[in-house]
Amino acid sequence: MANVKRIGVVGTGLIGRGLIMALENDPDFVISRILTRRDIQTMQGFPSFELLTNSADKLIESSDLIVECSGDVLYGTDVIDKAINASIPVVTMNSELQVTTGSYFARRGLITEAEGDQPGCLAALHENVKQMGFKPLVYGNVKGFLKLDPTEEEMEYWSKRNGTSLEMTTSFTDGTKVQIEQVFVANGLGAGIAEDGLLGVLSDDAHSGGVQLADKARELGYPVSDYILSPKTPPGVFITAEIDERHKDALRYYKMGEGPYYTLLVNYHLCHLEILKTIRRVLSGGGVLLNNGTHPRISAAAVAKQDLYPGHEIKRGIGSFEVRGIAVEIGRHAEHVPIGLLSDAVITRPVREGQILTFDDVEIPNSLALRAWLEIKESVLHPSVEIA
């Protein structure tokens, strides 16, 4: 990159703040603007404070590339729409947005998830193992803890202890985050799911869990996107794969085991620090690392954690105590409500605990995100119909 590139950042939370500090130290980039919805005067001491703005238009007109890491599906969708319309490439660290509206943008411009969070790290690992001749059977995520219906008191404690928002902490704990991530991986890397809600096998290590999932993939006849529940394994991602059996002796010597399945593990993901790699990739012409595809088959449906009654308002679905997200096939659950669309939504008829919410169960305010999802769904259910 001969010229210093102007990078706009959307979001001032944990990821956005870290990315801004990383960009400040990188001579190849200059921060153009930082878009926030917060009152800027209350943000004294924030990195690159003088670049904060509440105007998406100012961000876009001064940027060569934007990074969207707000964590908000509806807001992020509106901002990305402006960027794509201005032919600005978009890098995200926002799996929630990607699985809800990412396919709408994948048809219109360059949008890619960054390396750093689990989906982007799996995509980078996928490129690596494919170049070595491996044939992936499992795209795996390592999860150390799961509680499907945690209490608000528990989540407030861990939120304060970890320095993360209550919603983020809850979505990690109840499995919504890992379900969304593996939906994204399935769509982006051409895998499927073994069942609604994924298998989530209990395992002492990545390889033994990967073998269980690989056996299932062989039975199904396609690679699967899933996770293992393994308290002893460091957080990370893995691919369990096959390879030409003539490499067996060499792989044994390389301490990869006896086969026929081999597990390649990345036992870290450094989120905002790794975004810089994807920014460089895009600006140097490397193209998309991972997006949700133009015709996704898998979605993250909202499932009730408790009985819900008409008139009940769900302020935000992801990270709430009313619903959690699970991976489902769109073709089998055509009327499901993606959890990313639940924002200021009102229940219109009784929903029982454990039930997947449908559009008949809830009133969702009009938004670009809603319209984008309906367009995506139409193209999935009726692929012969060309969507403009």
VOMIGU-395056 format. One record per residue: z negated, x, y negated of N, C-alpha, C in turn; residue in one letter; residue number from 1. Coordinates in pm, whole numbers. Each point is the difference from the previous one (the first is absolute). Layout:
<atoms>
     n.w     n.u     n.v    ca.w    ca.u    ca.v     c.w     c.u     c.v  aa    i
       Z       X       Y       Z       X       Y       Z       X       Y   A  NUM
...
</atoms>
This chain:
<atoms>
     n.w     n.u     n.v    ca.w    ca.u    ca.v     c.w     c.u     c.v  aa    i
       0      84     119       0     -84    -119       0      88    -124   M    1
     115       7     -66      14      89    -115     -82     -47    -118   A    2
      -9    -131     -19     -70     -56    -114    -131     -62      43   N    3
     -97       5     -89    -128     -66      26      24    -150       1   V    4
     -48     -68     103      24    -143      16    -118     -81     -51   K    5
      33    -115     -57    -101     -89     -59     -44    -103     104   R    6
    -129       2      31     -54     -87     104     -92    -104     -64   I    7
      31    -127      24     -86    -109     -45     -89     -45     114   G    8
    -124     -33     -32     -98     -39     101     -47    -142     -28   V    9
       2     -84     103     -49    -138     -10    -129     -10      79   V   10
    -110     -21     -70    -129     -12      67     -96     110     -42   G   11
    -125     -38     -23    -101      96     -46    -125      -5      87   T   12
      19     -35     127    -111       1      95     -15     136      65   G   13
     -55       1     119     -28     125      72     126      84      19   L   14
     108     -62      48     124      73      26      68      41    -130   I   15
      10     -93     -94      66      30    -126     -69     113     -75   G   16
    -130      -5      -7     -75     105     -71      22     136      66   R   17
      -6       4     133      20     126      70     141      54     -20   G   18
     100     -90       5     138      43     -21      19      57    -139   L   19
     -58     -64     -99      14      49    -138     -56     141     -13   I   20
    -115      25      60     -57     135      -6      89     101      71   M   21
      61     -41     112      91      90      71     124      29     -82   A   22
      54    -103     -65     119      19     -83     -28      90    -120   L   23
    -120     -11     -55     -37      84    -115      10     149      33   E   24
     -19      34     128      -1     140      42     133      47      58   N   25
     102     -85      -1     127      35      61     105      28    -107   D   26
      52     122      -7      94      35    -108     137     -67      12   P   27
      31     -59     115     130     -65      18       6    -139     -62   D   28
    -117     -55     -34      -5    -138     -46     -78     -14    -130   F   29
      33    -105     -72     -80     -41    -115     -28    -149      15   V   30
    -121     -41     -30     -34    -142       7      57     -67    -124   I   31
      80    -104      21      61     -69    -113     -97    -103     -58   S   32
     -38     -95      83     -95    -104     -37     -83     -38     121   R   33
    -116     -59     -25     -88     -49     105     -27    -147     -29   I   34
      48     -87      87     -11    -144     -23    -130     -53      59   L   35
     -75     -72     -82    -126     -59      44     -12    -140     -58   T   36
     -75     -85      68     -31    -133     -54    -135      -2     -70   R   37
     -71     109       8    -134       6     -60       9      19    -151   R   38
    -109     -29     -69     -11      26    -143      -5     151     -19   D   39
     102      55     -62      12     145     -10    -118      62     -75   I   40
     -53     -71     -96    -111      56     -79    -127      17      82   Q   41
      -7     -64     115    -117      16      87      19     114      99   T   42
     112      74     -10      35     101     100      -9     142     -54   M   43
     -80      20    -103     -19     134     -55     -44      95     111   Q   44
      62     119       5     -33      97     103      91      -7     121   G   45
      87    -102       6      96      -9     110     103     112     -14   F   46
      44      61     110      99     108     -10     125     -45     -76   P   47
      51      87     -88     119     -29     -82     -16    -134     -73   S   48
    -117     -19     -57     -34    -126     -68     106     -42    -100   F   49
      57      96     -72      95     -30    -106     130     -62      52   E   50
      23       6     131     123     -53      59     -17    -140      57   L   51
    -119     -54      -8     -25    -135      53      75    -104     -82   L   52
      51    -101      69      69    -110     -67     -20    -128      79   T   53
       9    -112     -70       0    -131      66     141     -58      10   N   54
     100      79     -39     138     -48      -5      84      60     113   S   55
      46     -86      90      89      46     107     132      50     -57   A   56
      47     -63    -106     127      42     -60      -9     142     -54   D   57
    -110      35     -65     -17     136     -52      -5     101     115   K   58
     -66     -38     108      -6      88     117     140      29      52   L   59
      79    -104      18     131      14      65      99      73     -90   I   60
       0     -30    -128      99      62     -88     -24     150     -20   E   61
    -119      48      37     -31     142     -21     -11      78     131   S   62
      41     -60     115     -22      63     130     130      25      76   S   63
       3     110      76     109      27      94     -30     -58     137   D   64
    -127     -23      28     -46     -56     127    -137     -59     -26   L   65
     -32    -111      69    -135     -53     -12     -68      -2     137   I   66
    -131      17      -4     -83     -10     121     -89    -123     -16   V   67
      15     -96      91     -78    -123      -5    -115      11     100   E   68
    -122       2     -52    -118      11      86    -113     -87     -53   C   69
      37    -119     -47     -99     -91     -57     -83     -70     106   S   70
      56     -12     123     -70     -74     105      12    -150     -14   G   71
      78     -47     -96      14    -143     -28     143     -44      32   D   72
      14     -96      90     133     -42      44      78     -69    -112   V   73
     -61     -99     -64      73     -78    -100      33      83    -124   L   74
     -98      70     -51      21      83    -119     100     111      30   Y   75
     -19      69     112      91     107      36     143     -48      18   G   76
      16    -119      56     134     -57      17      69     -20    -134   T   77
     -73     -51     -98      58     -23    -132      43     132     -65   D   78
     -82     102      12      32     129     -62     118      66      71   V   79
      -1      -1     132     110      62      75     132     -71     -29   I   80
      -4    -131     -18     122     -73     -33      63      54    -128   D   81
     -82      26     -99      50      57    -126      60     139      24   K   82
     -67      80      82      48     136      26     132      -2      76   A   83
       9     -82     103     124      -8      79     115     -50     -86   I   84
     -28     -98     -86     105     -51     -90      47     107     -98   N   85
     -87      98     -28      37     110     -90      53     121      78   A   86
      22     -18     131      52     107      88     -93     121       6   S   87
    -130     -26      -9    -101     106      12     -49       3     144   I   88
       2     116      67     -54       6     136    -151     -23       0   P   89
     -48     -62     107    -141     -37      10     -62      60     126   V   90
    -110      71     -18     -83      48     110    -127     -82       0   V   91
     -42     -47     116    -121     -82       7    -106      67      87   T   92
    -124     -32     -28    -107      13      98     -68    -136      -1   M   93
      67     -94      66     -41    -140      -7      61     -74     119   N   94
     -58      20     117      51     -65     121      -4    -151     -12   S   95
    -102     -51     -71     -15    -145     -15     122     -59     -69   E   96
      46      67    -104     119     -46     -70     124      17      88   L   97
      12     114      64     120      27      79      22    -107     107   Q   98
    -106     -43      71      21     -96     109      19    -142     -52   V   99
     -27     -22    -129      15    -134     -57     132     -14     -74   T  100
      31      94     -88     121     -13     -82      89     124       4   T  101
     -39     102      75      77     124       1     144     -18      44   G  102
      25     -90      96     136     -19      49      91     -61    -106   S  103
     -56     -79     -89      74     -57    -112      57     112     -87   Y  104
     -80     105     -22      44     111     -83      86     101      76   F  105
     -22      11     131      79      95      80     148     -34      -4   A  106
      33    -126     -28     139     -43     -12      58      28    -138   R  107
     -85      36     -94      43       5    -139      -6     139     -64   R  108
     -71      91      62     -14     132     -60     -79      92      90   G  109
     -41     115     -55     -73      97      79    -149     -24     -13   L  110
     -61     -39     109    -144     -15       8     -47      64     129   I  111
    -100      84      -8     -52      67     119    -151      14     -10   T  112
     -66     -14     112    -142      32       7     -15     152      -2   E  113
    -111      45     -55     -28     143      -6     -69      48     127   A  114
      18     126      29     -84      65     100    -141       6     -57   E  115
    -100      -6      86    -138      10     -47     -91    -104      60   G  116
      43    -127      -1     -74    -102      73      62      -8     140   D  117
     -63     -75      89      42       5     141     148     -33      23   Q  118
      57    -105     -60     142     -27      27      93     113     -40   P  119
     -21      56    -119      85     111     -43     -18     123      86   G  120
    -123      26      43     -24     114      89      67     -20     135   C  121
      -2    -123      50      69     -28     126     150      16     -15   L  122
      54     -41    -114     144      16     -22      39     147      -4   A  123
     -83      83     -65      29     143      -4     -12      62     139   A  124
    -101     -42      76     -15      49     137     118     -45      86   L  125
      46    -122     -21     116     -53      72     123      89     -22   H  126
      25      38    -125     113      88     -28     -14     132      75   E  127
    -120      52       3     -27     128      64      24      -7     151   N  128
     -59    -100      66      11      -6     146     141     -35      45   V  129
      70     -82     -77     138     -33      35      89     124      -7   K  130
     -23      84    -100      81     121     -14     -24      97     115   Q  131
    -116     -10      66     -28      85     115      52     -59     131   M  132
      52    -122      -5      56     -60     120     -92     -97      72   G  133
    -118     -26     -55     -90     -98      61      51    -142     -25   F  134
     -33     -90      92      34    -142     -14    -131     -79     -11   K  135
     -35     -42    -122    -129     -68     -20     -11    -131      77   P  136
    -116     -20      60     -34    -127      63    -112     -71     -75   L  137
     -84      77     -68    -116     -56     -70     -11      63    -138   V  138
      -9     -86    -101     -35      43    -136    -144     -44     -22   Y  139
     -92      96       5    -141     -35       8     -80      35    -123   G  140
     -99     -82     -26     -95      18    -109    -138      15      63   N  141
     -82      88     -53    -134      23      55    -102     -71     -88   V  142
     -73     -93      60    -104     -72     -74    -134      27      66   K  143
    -101      30     -81    -129      37      55     -98    -115      12   G  144
      23    -109     -76     -99    -108      -4      72    -131     -32   F  145
     -48    -108      59      60    -131     -23    -107    -108      12   L  146
      -5     -88     -99     -86    -118       5      77    -113     -67   K  147
      44     -97      79      95    -100     -49     -56     -89    -109   L  148
    -130     -21      -3     -58     -91     -99    -129      59     -57   D  149
      12     108     -78    -119      63     -57     -63     -88    -107   P  150
    -128      19     -25     -68     -77    -104      24      65    -136   T  151
     -16     -81    -103      18      52    -135    -105     106     -32   E  152
    -121     -20      50    -107      98     -23      37     136      60   E  153
      53      -1     122      42     124      65     109      70     -80   E  154
      97     -78     -45     113      58     -71     -39      53    -138   M  155
     -94     -66     -66     -47      50    -129     -70     134      16   E  156
     -76      15     108     -68     127      26     102     113      20   Y  157
      98     -24      88      97     105      30      96      24    -117   W  158
      26    -102     -76      84      16    -119     -65      96     -99   S  159
    -128     -20     -26     -72      88     -93     -14     141      57   K  160
     -26       8     129     -19     131      63     129      83      -2   R  161
     114     -66      24     127      73      10      77       8    -132   N  162
     -46     -73    -101      69       3    -128     134     -72       2   G  163
      13    -100      87     122     -80       8     -33    -144     -39   T  164
     103     -76     -36     -23    -138     -41     -48     -83     119   S  165
     -63    -113     -30     -48     -89     105     117     -50      85   L  166
     112     -35     -66     116     -51      72      59     107      92   E  167
      11     122     -51      55     108      81     -88      28     121   M  168
    -131       5     -23     -94      26     109       8    -108     107   T  169
       9    -124     -43       6    -112      94     130       2      80   T  170
     112      29     -66     128       2      72       7     114     100   S  171
     -69     111     -28      -8     108      98     -80     -45     122   F  172
    -112     -67     -27     -95     -33     106      49    -113      90   T  173
      60    -104     -58      38    -117      82     136      17      68   D  174
      63     117     -18     125      30      69     125     -37     -76   G  175
     -14     -65    -115     119     -41     -76      87     120     -36   T  176
     -62     107     -45      77     117     -43      81      59     114   K  177
     -62      20     116      74      61     111     110     -94      51   V  178
     -25    -130      -2     103     -95      41     120       7     -94   Q  179
     -26       2    -131     108      10     -98      76     130      18   I  180
     -71     109      17      65     130      15      92       3     122   E  181
     -45     -59     111      82       5     121     115    -100      -5   Q  182
     -15    -108     -75     115     -87     -29     106      80     -74   V  183
     -42      71    -101      91      81     -82      72     105      86   F  184
     -75      69      83      58     102      87     101     -62      97   V  185
     -35    -115      57      92     -66      94     132     -32     -68   A  186
      -6     -60    -117     122     -37     -71      79     123     -46   N  187
     -71      99     -49      67     116     -58      58      96     102   G  188
     -61       7     119      43      97     101      64     -65     122   L  189
      24    -131      -7      73     -66     107     -79     -22     127   G  190
    -130     -20     -13     -85     -28     116     -32    -150       4   A  191
     -75     -38     103     -48    -137      11    -151      -1      14   G  192
     -56    -117      25    -142     -10      29     -16     -58     140   I  193
    -111      35      63     -22     -44     138     -49    -144       5   A  194
     -74     -43    -103     -51    -137      -6     -49     -27    -142   E  195
     -20    -128     -32     -58     -34    -130    -135      70     -16   D  196
     -20      63    -114    -127      66     -25     -12     139      60   G  197
     106      47      67       6     133      61    -101      13     115   L  198
      12     109      74     -87      22     115    -129      72     -39   L  199
      11     102     -86    -119      71     -44     -85      50     114   G  200
      56      87      84     -71      41     121    -117      93     -32   V  201
    -108     -18      73    -117      86     -12      26     129      76   L  202
     -24     114     -67      36     127      62     -88     111     -55   S  203
     -23     102      84     -78     116     -44      83      99     -80   D  204
     132      -4      16      85      95     -72     139     -60     -15   D  205
      80      63     -87     131     -55     -32      93       0     120   A  206
      -4     104      82      96       7     111     -27    -107     105   H  207
    -125     -17      40     -28    -101     103      32    -140     -52   S  208
     -29     -25    -127      38    -129     -59     150     -13     -10   G  209
      66     110     -37     146      -2      -9      66     -27     133   G  210
     -57      53     108      56     -24     134      -9    -148      36   V  211
    -114     -63     -29     -13    -143      27     106     -80     -75   Q  212
      19      34    -126      98     -72     -81     143      33      42   L  213
      24     124      43     133      39      47      38     -76     127   A  214
     -96     -18      89      26     -80     120      42    -142     -38   D  215
     -67     -56    -101      34    -134     -46     139      -1     -62   K  216
      32     103     -77     133       8     -61     109       6     106   A  217
     -23      78     105      98       8     109      16    -136      67   R  218
    -110     -71      18       5    -134      60      80     -97     -87   E  219
     -19       9    -133      67     -90     -92     146      39     -24   L  220
      29     128      15     137      47     -20      33      40    -142   G  221
    -103      21     -83      23      47    -137    -126      73     -49   Y  222
      17      91     -98    -117      70     -55     -91     -97     -74   P  223
    -129      27       1     -97     -89     -63     -73      71    -114   V  224
     -36     -80     -97     -85      43    -110    -137     -62      23   S  225
    -103      84       9    -133     -52      37    -106     100     -47   D  226
    -122     -18      47    -108      91     -38     -97      17     115   Y  227
     -80     105     -10    -110      18      94    -131     -11     -77   I  228
    -101     -49      67    -135      -4     -55     -75     114      66   L  229
     -25     106     -77     -51     124      58     -99      65     -97   S  230
    -128     -35      10    -100      54     -93     -10     152       1   P  231
      38      64     111     -14     146      10     122      76     -53   K  232
     110     -70     -25     123      67     -43       8       2    -152   T  233
      35     113     -61      14       5    -147     105     -98     -47   P  234
     -14     -53    -121     102     -92     -54     136      69      -4   P  235
     103     -74      30     133      58      -3     100     -91      67   G  236
     114      58      35     108     -75      65      55      83     115   V  237
      68     -68      92      57      72     114     124     -71      49   F  238
      83      76      69     114     -55      72     -11      46     144   I  239
       9     -94      92       9      33     142     144     -22      42   T  240
      58     103      63     145       0      22      36      61     134   A  241
     125     -21      38      60      64     117      99     107     -47   E  242
      38      86      93     102     100     -30      67      40     132   I  243
     116      58      -8      72      51     117     -98      77      90   D  244
      -9     -41     126    -100      58      91      23     149      26   E  245
     116      52     -36      23     143      17     -89      85     -91   R  246
     -61     -64    -100     -92      71     -89    -144       0      53   H  247
     -21     -59     117    -137     -21      49     -79     129      13   K  248
      59     104      60     -73     125      20     -38      64    -133   D  249
      94      -1     -93     -29      59    -131    -108     -78     -73   A  250
       5    -132       7    -100     -81     -69    -138      16      64   L  251
      -2      22     131    -129      29      64     -55     131     -55   R  252
      86     100     -13     -41     130     -55     -46     -15    -145   Y  253
      62     -92     -74     -39     -23    -140    -124     -88     -12   Y  254
     -66     -26     114    -125     -78       3      21    -146     -40   K  255
     118     -54      34      30    -139     -31     -25     -93     117   M  256
     -48      53     113     -30     -83     115     113      -5     100   G  257
     -18     -84     101      93      -8     112     114     -98     -22   E  258
      -9     -83    -102     103    -101     -18     -23    -118      94   G  259
      89     -97       8     128      -5     -73     -15     -40    -147   P  260
    -125     -35     -41     -23     -37    -139     -67     116     -73   Y  261
      44      22    -123     -57     106     -83     -42     -61    -133   Y  262
    -120      36     -44     -54     -57    -123      -6     107    -109   T  263
      63     -31    -112       0      89    -116     -84     -66    -108   L  264
    -105      69     -42    -104     -57     -85      -5      71    -135   L  265
     -10     -78    -106     -33      54    -133    -137     -55     -35   V  266
    -100      87      -4    -138     -49     -12     -52       4    -143   N  267
      89     -23     -95     -42     -16    -140     106     -80     -73   Y  268
     -38     -62    -108      95     -55     -97     -68       9    -136   H  269
      68      66     -93     -63      38    -126      50     -83    -118   L  270
      48    -117      31      35    -104     -98      66      55    -125   C  271
     -72       0    -114      66      30    -128      59     141      -5   H  272
     -60      95      70      52     137      -4     137      11      66   L  273
      24     -83     101     127       7      73     112     -79     -68   E  274
     -35     -85     -95     104     -75     -71     100      95     -66   I  275
     -48     115     -45      87      97     -67     117      41      89   L  276
     -23       8     131     108      38      92     112    -103      -2   K  277
     -38    -127      -5     102    -105       2      72     -11    -134   T  278
     -72      24    -109      67       5    -130     109     107       2   I  279
     -33     118      50      99     107       8     116     -39      91   R  280
     -31     -63     111     103     -42      95     102     -91     -70   R  281
     -49    -100     -70      89     -98     -63      82      65    -112   V  282
     -64      79     -84      70      59    -114     101     107      42   L  283
     -18      57     118      95     100      49     109     -62      88   S  284
       3    -133       7     105     -68      75     -32     -24     146   G  285
    -126      16      39     -38     -17     140      -7    -143      48   G  286
       2     -94     -93       5    -141      38    -132     -57      46   G  287
      10    -111      70    -117     -79      41     -73      68     115   V  288
    -132      11     -13     -84      42     111     -32    -121      88   L  289
     -45    -108     -62     -36    -121      73       2    -119     -94   L  290
      72    -104      40     -17    -129     -67      -6    -109     105   N  291
     -12    -124     -42     -22    -110      94     128     -51      65   N  292
     113      64     -32     128     -43      56      53    -122     -72   G  293
     127     -26      15      60    -115     -68     -15    -130      80   T  294
     -24      11     130     -18    -119      84    -122      22      92   H  295
    -120      -9     -55    -121      25      79     -19    -106     108   P  296
     -65      39     109     -30     -95     108    -148     -31      10   R  297
     -84      84     -61    -145     -12      14     -61     -23    -138   I  298
    -108     -79      -3     -68     -29    -126    -151       3      22   S  299
     -74      -1    -111    -147      -2       5     -47    -139     -42   A  300
     -36     -81      99     -40    -139     -25    -148      -9     -35   A  301
     -33    -102     -79    -140     -28     -34     -63     -87     107   A  302
    -116      42      48     -77     -74     101    -136     -33     -58   V  303
     -44    -124      18    -128     -42     -56    -117      68      71   A  304
     -92      55     -78    -124      57      55    -107    -107      18   K  305
      19    -112     -66     -96    -110       3      77    -130     -18   Q  306
     -65    -112      26      63    -129     -28      22     -11    -151   D  307
     120     -42     -38      36     -16    -141      37    -145     -26   L  308
     -40     -52    -117      18    -142     -28      80     -21    -128   Y  309
      66    -116     -12      82     -27    -119     -78      22    -130   P  310
      67      64     -95     -62      30    -128     -57     140     -10   G  311
     -19      65     115     -55     136      -3     103      97     -57   H  312
     -42      82     -95      91      95     -63     -20     139      58   E  313
     110      63      38      -2     139      45      53      85    -115   I  314
     -89      74     -64      40      79    -117      95     112      40   K  315
     -30      65     111      84     110      50     -22       9     150   R  316
     107     -10      77     -15      -5     145     -41     132      61   G  317
      68     108     -37     -28     131      59    -137      48     -45   I  318
     -86      28      96    -135      46     -32     -97    -111     -32   G  319
      34    -123      37     -87    -114     -28     -89     -30     119   S  320
     -88     -98     -19     -87     -45     108      48    -133      58   F  321
     115     -47     -48      59    -123      53     108      26     104   E  322
      78     106     -19     114      27      90      10     149      28   V  323
      70      32     108      38     138      31     146      -2      43   R  324
      61     117       9     140       8      36      23      46     142   G  325
     101     -58      66      40      46     133     152      12       7   I  326
      47      91      83     144      19      21      55    -113      86   A  327
     113     -58     -44      67    -105      77     151      19     -10   V  328
      72     -57      96     145      -4      -7      42    -117     -88   E  329
      84      27     -98      42    -104     -93      72    -112      73   I  330
      84      34      96      76    -102      72     -86     -97      78   G  331
    -118      44      42     -90     -87      77    -100     -73     -89   R  332
     -14      46    -123     -96     -61     -93      69     -19    -136   H  333
     105     -78       0      87     -10    -118     -73     -53    -123   A  334
    -100     -87      20     -67     -63    -115    -131      68     -37   E  335
     -29     115      59    -126      68     -34       1      43    -147   H  336
    -118      11     -56     -16      51    -137     -34     149       8   V  337
      83      87     -55     -38     141      -7    -127      16     -83   P  338
     -92      79      49    -129      12     -68      16      57    -141   I  339
     104      79     -22      22      56    -132      34    -101    -107   G  340
      41    -121      40      34    -105     -98    -121     -81     -43   L  341
    -112      15      68    -117     -82     -33     -71      55    -122   L  342
      32     -58    -113     -63      36    -128     -12    -128     -82   S  343
    -122     -38     -33     -25    -127     -70      62    -117      77   D  344
     -12       5     131      57    -103      87    -107    -104      34   A  345
      44    -125      19     -94    -110      25      32     -66     134   V  346
    -101     -12      85      15     -65     130      28    -149     -22   I  347
     100     -54      72      39    -140     -18     -33     -88     119   T  348
     -29      61     115     -43     -78     116     -89      89      86   R  349
     -84     -60      85     -97      80      75      66     107      87   P  350
     -61     118      -2      45     112      82    -120      49      80   V  351
      16      13     129    -111      41      86      -7     152      11   R  352
    -119      48      24     -21     143      23      93      50     111   E  353
      69     111     -26      91      57      98     142     -52      -9   G  354
      24     -98     -86     133     -60     -14      84      80     -99   Q  355
     129      18      33      94      62     -93      36    -101    -109   I  356
     -15      39    -125      34     -89    -110     151     -17     -11   L  357
      44    -124     -26     141     -28     -25      16     -51    -143   T  358
     125     -11     -42      26     -47    -136     -39    -146     -19   F  359
     -19     -74     109     -50    -138     -12    -150      -4     -24   D  360
     -69     111      23    -146       4     -10     -50      41    -138   D  361
      88      54     -83     -47      63    -122     104     -13    -111   V  362
     -48     -16    -122      87      -3    -117      -3     138     -65   E  363
     116      62     -11      11     135     -54      75      -5    -133   I  364
     -57      54    -106      69      -4    -130     136      68       6   P  365
      92     -50     -79     134      59      -6      -8     142     -54   N  366
      77      88      58       5     140     -45     128      62      55   S  367
      39     114     -56     113      72      56     -29      41     144   L  368
    -124      39      28     -35      40     137      23    -114      98   A  369
     -39    -121     -36      22    -116      87     148     -24      20   L  370
      77       2    -107     144     -24      11      68     109      82   R  371
     -46     123     -17      56     111      77     -27     -19     149   A  372
    -124     -40      34     -32     -21     141      85    -111      61   W  373
      18    -109     -73      80    -111      53     144      44      23   L  374
      52      87     -86     135      53      20       4      90     124   E  375
    -102      84      15      -7      88     117      -5     -84     128   I  376
     -87    -100       1     -15     -84     119     131     -69      36   K  377
      70     -49    -101     127     -68      25     100      95      66   E  378
       3     124     -47      96      96      56     -37      40     142   S  379
    -130      -3      32     -45      35     136      30    -114      96   V  380
     -28    -123     -42      19    -115      88     146     -41      12   L  381
      80      30    -103     142     -35      -1      81     122     -42   H  382
       8     101      87      62     127     -38     147      -9     -35   P  383
      68    -107      41     142     -14     -33      22     -44    -143   S  384
    -109     -47     -66      12     -45    -139     -21     119     -91   V  385
      97      29     -83      -8     113     -92     -84     -38    -121   E  386
    -106      79     -25     -86     -24    -116      43      93    -112   I  387
      20     -55    -118      45      83    -113    -108      96     -44   A  388
</atoms>
